[in-house]
Structures are given as C-alpha cells and as structure tokens.
Amino acid sequence: MAGHEQHYIMPRPEFDKPVKLAIVISPYYKDIADNMLAGAQAEIEAVGGSFEVIEVPGALEIPTAIAIADRKSNFDGFVALGCVIRGETTHYDTVCNDSSRAIQLLGLQGLCIGNGILTVENRKQAEVRADPDDQNKGGGAAAAALHLIALTRKWGAQTKGVGFKAPSEAIQLAGTENGPRTA
C-alpha cells in the first residue's frame, strides 16, 4: 500500500490570458464529489481561471459530456471528477476501464483533460483521496488539465511544415511556394 509517500508536484503554470475549464463531475457519492470539486475549484482559481460545473449521473457519462462540451462550447480544458468504489460485481471493472479509456482517447484527440475519477476499493480510500487537505485528487486533476492547456498554448502556433496537407491547403501552397501549377 502506498500510504502517504511524498510526490513531486510541478509548479503551477502561468497564463497570459485567462483559462476556462469545464469541471464534469458525477456526484454519485455526494460528499466525496464535493471535496474533489473544492480541490479542483481552488486550483483553477489559483491561476486566475474560470470554470463551469457540469453534473452527470455517473462516471460512464463523464467522457460523453466532455465530448459534447468540446463540440458545443469554448472550454480550454476539462476536469473529470467522480468516484467508483468496488462492489460485489464486475460492473466496477467496466466503469473504471471504459471511463478511463474514453477519457484517454479524447485526450489523444487533443483535448486537455485532467482525469480525477477515483477508482478505489472502499469508502475510506475515497475519502482520503478526495480530501483537499489530504491527497487532493480533485486539485491534482485540475492541475493536470492546466498543465496540458499550458502546453497547448505554448505549441499552438508552431508548425513543422511536414505531414499531410488537406487538398485545398496543398493547392494553395503549391501556388505560392513553387509558382502556379500547370497541367
């Protein structure tokens, strides 16, 4: 068991312009969710950011809500918060694996997501991890999203000039770099 080992915590990123995040949370275990939310809010406010809280019924709905919010709104990043406590059936494994996999896939598509969905064996483990004065996993998830937003902004304007170009872009570039194309 890991206990209370010391881990390195990166310094908070700094932003030239404000950041806006969506905190997508499942309050299935309300007291645990409230603690995680408090930690996430404090971390976002510490960098001068703003946020909107979006509640969904369970951990499986969190990735879908993030995808909808990304398509329909203008958030810089997302914080996924929830808690899954092992029960008597394999439903625990399904919820843990599928929610995590979906969040990872959204991240690989370029979304800045801090995954704070707790997957624990019992309520005591959840309480310790959710407590903003203890392990503060809600704050850690917000910090992860903020660091990814900072990377996106750092590299957002940089291009390497290699790779696939859409046909319209390739034609436009062909006319400007190498002169007009002739048949």
C-alpha positions in Angstrom: 0.0 0.0 0.0 1.4 3.4 -1.0 0.4 5.3 2.2 1.5 8.9 2.3 4.6 8.9 0.2 5.9 12.3 -1.0 5.5 13.0 -4.7 6.9 15.9 -6.7 4.3 18.5 -7.6 5.0 20.7 -10.6 4.8 24.4 -10.1 1.5 25.9 -11.4 1.6 27.1 -14.9 1.2 30.8 -15.7 -1.1 32.1 -18.3 -1.0 35.4 -20.4 -4.7 35.2 -21.0 -7.4 33.6 -18.8 -8.3 29.9 -19.0 -11.8 28.5 -18.9 -12.4 24.9 -17.9 -15.4 22.6 -17.6 -15.5 20.5 -14.4 -17.5 17.5 -15.4 -18.5 15.7 -12.2 -20.6 12.7 -11.1 -22.0 13.4 -7.6 -22.9 9.7 -7.1 -21.1 9.8 -3.8 -22.0 13.4 -3.0 -19.7 14.1 -0.1 -16.7 12.7 -2.0 -17.6 14.6 -5.1 -18.0 17.9 -3.1 -14.5 17.5 -1.7 -13.0 16.8 -5.1 -14.8 19.8 -6.5 -13.5 22.1 -3.8 -9.9 21.0 -4.6 -10.4 21.5 -8.4 -12.0 24.9 -7.9 -9.2 26.1 -5.7 -6.5 25.0 -8.2 -8.3 26.7 -11.1 -8.9 29.9 -9.1 -5.2 29.9 -8.1 -4.2 30.6 -11.7 -6.9 33.1 -12.3 -9.0 30.7 -14.3 -12.8 30.3 -14.5 -14.9 27.2 -14.7 -18.3 25.8 -15.2 -19.5 22.8 -13.3 -21.4 20.1 -15.3 -23.1 17.3 -13.4 -23.7 13.9 -14.9 -25.3 10.7 -13.3 -22.2 8.5 -13.2 -18.6 8.0 -14.3 -19.5 6.5 -17.6 -21.3 9.7 -18.7 -18.3 11.9 -17.9 -16.4 11.3 -21.2 -19.6 11.8 -23.3 -20.3 15.1 -21.5 -16.8 16.2 -22.2 -17.1 15.4 -25.9 -20.4 17.3 -26.1 -19.0 20.3 -24.2 -16.0 20.3 -26.6 -18.2 20.3 -29.7 -20.7 22.8 -28.4 -18.7 25.3 -26.2 -15.4 27.1 -25.9 -13.6 25.5 -23.0 -9.8 25.4 -22.9 -9.8 22.2 -20.9 -11.7 19.7 -18.8 -11.6 18.2 -15.3 -13.2 14.8 -14.9 -14.3 14.1 -11.3 -16.0 11.1 -9.9 -15.6 8.1 -7.7 -16.1 4.4 -8.4 -16.0 2.1 -5.3 -15.6 -1.6 -5.8 -18.8 -3.6 -5.3 -19.8 -7.2 -5.5 -20.0 -7.4 -9.3 -17.8 -6.8 -12.3 -19.6 -3.6 -13.0 -16.7 -1.8 -11.2 -14.2 -3.1 -13.8 -16.4 -2.0 -16.7 -17.0 1.5 -15.3 -13.3 2.0 -14.4 -11.9 0.7 -17.6 -14.4 2.2 -20.0 -14.4 5.7 -18.5 -10.6 5.8 -18.3 -10.2 4.6 -21.9 -12.7 7.1 -23.2 -11.0 10.0 -21.5 -7.7 8.8 -22.8 -9.0 8.7 -26.3 -10.4 12.2 -26.0 -7.0 13.4 -24.8 -5.2 11.7 -27.7 -7.6 13.7 -30.0 -6.1 16.9 -28.4 -8.4 17.7 -25.5 -6.8 18.9 -22.3 -8.3 16.7 -19.7 -7.3 16.0 -16.1 -8.7 12.6 -15.0 -9.8 12.7 -11.4 -12.1 9.7 -11.4 -11.2 7.8 -8.3 -11.2 4.0 -8.6 -10.9 2.6 -5.1 -11.6 -0.5 -3.1 -13.6 1.2 -0.2 -15.1 4.4 1.0 -12.2 5.2 3.3 -9.7 5.2 0.4 -12.1 7.6 -1.5 -12.4 10.0 1.5 -8.6 10.3 1.9 -8.0 10.8 -1.8 -10.9 13.4 -2.2 -10.0 15.5 0.9 -8.5 18.8 -0.3 -6.4 18.8 2.9 -5.0 15.3 2.3 -4.4 13.8 -1.2 -6.5 16.4 -3.0 -7.0 14.3 -6.2 -9.6 16.9 -7.4 -6.9 19.6 -7.3 -4.4 17.3 -8.9 -6.8 16.6 -11.8 -7.3 20.4 -12.3 -3.6 20.9 -12.2 -3.1 18.2 -14.9 -5.6 19.9 -17.2 -4.0 23.3 -16.6 -0.5 21.9 -17.5 -1.9 20.4 -20.7 -3.6 23.8 -21.6 -0.2 25.5 -21.0 1.5 23.0 -23.4 -1.2 23.6 -26.0 -0.8 27.3 -25.8 2.9 27.1 -25.9 2.9 24.9 -29.0 -0.4 26.0 -30.5 1.1 28.4 -33.1 4.1 26.2 -34.0 4.1 24.1 -37.1 6.8 21.9 -38.5 5.7 22.1 -42.2 5.6 18.4 -42.7 2.9 15.9 -42.9 -0.4 15.6 -44.7 -2.0 18.7 -46.0 -5.6 19.0 -46.9 -6.1 19.2 -50.8 -7.3 22.8 -50.7 -4.3 23.8 -48.5 -1.9 21.9 -50.7 -3.2 23.6 -53.9 -3.0 27.0 -52.2 0.6 26.3 -51.0 1.6 25.0 -54.5 0.6 28.3 -56.0 2.6 30.4 -53.5 5.7 28.4 -52.9 6.6 26.8 -56.2 4.7 29.0 -58.6 1.4 28.1 -60.3 0.8 24.6 -61.3 0.5 23.7 -64.9 -1.2 20.7 -66.4 
